[in-house]
Amino acid sequence: MRPISRLVAAISPTQDVKPLKLNQVEELHAHLIRTHLHTDPYSITLVLKSYALSPFRAHKARVVFDQIRRPTLLNFNHLIRGLSQNDRPTEAIDLYSNLMYRRGICGDNLTFISLFKACARVKDVLHGQMFHVRALKLGFGSYLFVSNALIHLYSSLGDLGFALQVFNEMAERDLVSWNSLICGFSQCNMFNEVLGLFRAMSESNVKADAVTMVKVILACSHLSDWVFADYVVDYINVNHVEVDIYLGNTVLDIYGRRGLMDLAQQVFDNMQERNTVSWNAMITGFAKAGNLFAAKELFDQMPEKNAISWSSMITGYAQANQFSDAVNLFQDMMKTNVKPDELTLTSVLSACGHLGIRKFGQTVHDYINEHEIRVDMHLVNALIHMYCNCGAGEKALEIFHEMKEKDNVSWTSIITGLALNGFAGHALEIFSEMLRDGVHPTHGSSVGLLLACTHSGMVDQALEYFGSIEKPDMKHYGCVVELLSRVGELNRAYEFIRRMPVDPDVVIWKRFLSGCKLHRNLDLAEIALNHLLDNDASNSGNSVLASNTYAGLHRLDDDLRRWRNILMCNSLLVGIPLKHVEIV
């Protein structure tokens, strides 16, 4: 056993000794107990301080304190400080109010700094204001660190008026003063004020640090003020602000949001330290910019992947319409111990819907139920979309009716999905239910209703509803043309097209042409084909469509020769080889 004399020497404030390790402190504590010095307020000070500041010994600090005969101001300060920063701030407040102050010990500047921090942690407005008044009466209001703690307190409480008042009354300010106020305004989402404070801080020749820069860049991001964001990055470089991992990640995020991945890569390469957030920011940025190759390359190099890493790649593939890659990567994810989140599952269900793979989509749905995944509205909407696209309209309708809350995407997905799956009657019922619930029809739900009318042949109802749409777009017009063409109302469809306030696009003419072919009307088919060739001359498929249309109509040779001449002229104009314009 080591000699105890060296440990006892640490008790004397005149000795210049290194801080003791916890095992040494415990050894010293045992020695003081054996020598009956553990109740002496001066002998036990080092032990009390060490226990109080240790996250795992705070409970011991209180035991030690309670055994002291007459605790001094220093003893109280050590314990209050330890309790305030070790997740026991309420005890720190109680210790001062119910014991220290009642014993006639008012406290010093260090006492109030710890008390203000404790009040900030538990959002205790009443005690915070009471301690503020007491500190002012004792003359500590002019102390720099006391004022900084007050600014932090009022900022944490959201009382920026008091925080700003304390700040303005300070005779001296340092970087902590500015940062405390900037953090307060940032926490209250007052981002213009954050930028204004940063400008004032720069004019006062106070050099910012990484904490300042993180809040300022976040403010730029929320305000989409990219010009000021670029200025801030220049400020970091010119003033040699130390870029820690948090500031580096913040810069990566803002570059990723803007698609400036070359600049993001430079920052990433120069970062001395990286964490999973750093890698995820790069992967998300590349995926958003459409460079999935670079994103996957980084993803494969990651030392450790979390749910966000997998989700970023899977979502990137889904948004880029690379649905098979999204599903395959999700299968790889399932082989790891990483649990998918709601966003990952939403993306993979969307991919299943586009690929029409109901069996795998059902497997994902079963996984959600078995693992009690939190099902938000986006995830339920993805399930409805998946089942509708896979031809399971009844299952989609079942899920829809189980929803406690619905948004516009929910209504649109189920109405459109039911219409496309042949459940026109159900789609119309859901639309009526939506109106009864006071939900205003969106563009998507309006198109869904028209599709339902189209598939059920409800001409009058479709036209009546179309007339109620304030600003119909091309998809609405297209639904009406398809409906009229399907039921054989070709003259009515052509007249509808002619009266459109906007020029019909090629989709509308193709839908009209399909109706002409279905009902064997060559005259109107020629009109549709001429419009197609005029409006989409570079599309060689129109010529093939024309020949197939005439072949399907089985007209006499003179009609075929007449149309072949038309096609020949158009083919020469657009450079289509005549061999592609064959009559079957």
Secondary structure, 3 states (H helix, E strand, C coil): CCCCHHHHHCCCCCCCCCCCCHHHHHHHHHHHHHCCCCCCCCCCHHHHHHHHHCCCCHHHHHHHHHCCCCCCHHHHHHHHHHHHHCCCHHHHHHHHHHHHCCCCCCCCHHHHHHHHHHHHHHCCHHHHHHHHHHHHHCCCCCCHHHHHHHHHHHHHCCCHHHHHHHHHCCCCCCHHHHHHHHHHHHHCCCHHHHHHHHHHHHHCCCCCCHHHHHHHHHHHHHHCCHHHHHHHHHHHHHCCCCCCHHHHHHHHHHHHHHCCHHHHHHHHHHCCCCCHHHHHHHHHHHHHCCCHHHHHHHHHHCCCCCHHHHHHHHHHHHHCCCHHHHHHHHHHHHCCCCCCCHHHHHHHHHHHHHHCCHHHHHHHHHHHHHCCCCCCHHHHHHHHHHHHHCCCHHHHHHHHHHCCCCCHHHHHHHHHHHHHCCCHHHHHHHHHHHHHCCCCCCHHHHHHHHHHHHHHCCHHHHHHHHHHCCCCCHHHHHHHHHHHHHCCCHHHHHHHHHCCCCCCCHHHHHHHHHHHHHCCCHHHHHHHHHHHHHHCCCCCHHHHHHHHHHHHHCCCHHHHHHHHHHHHHHHHHHCCCHHHCCCC
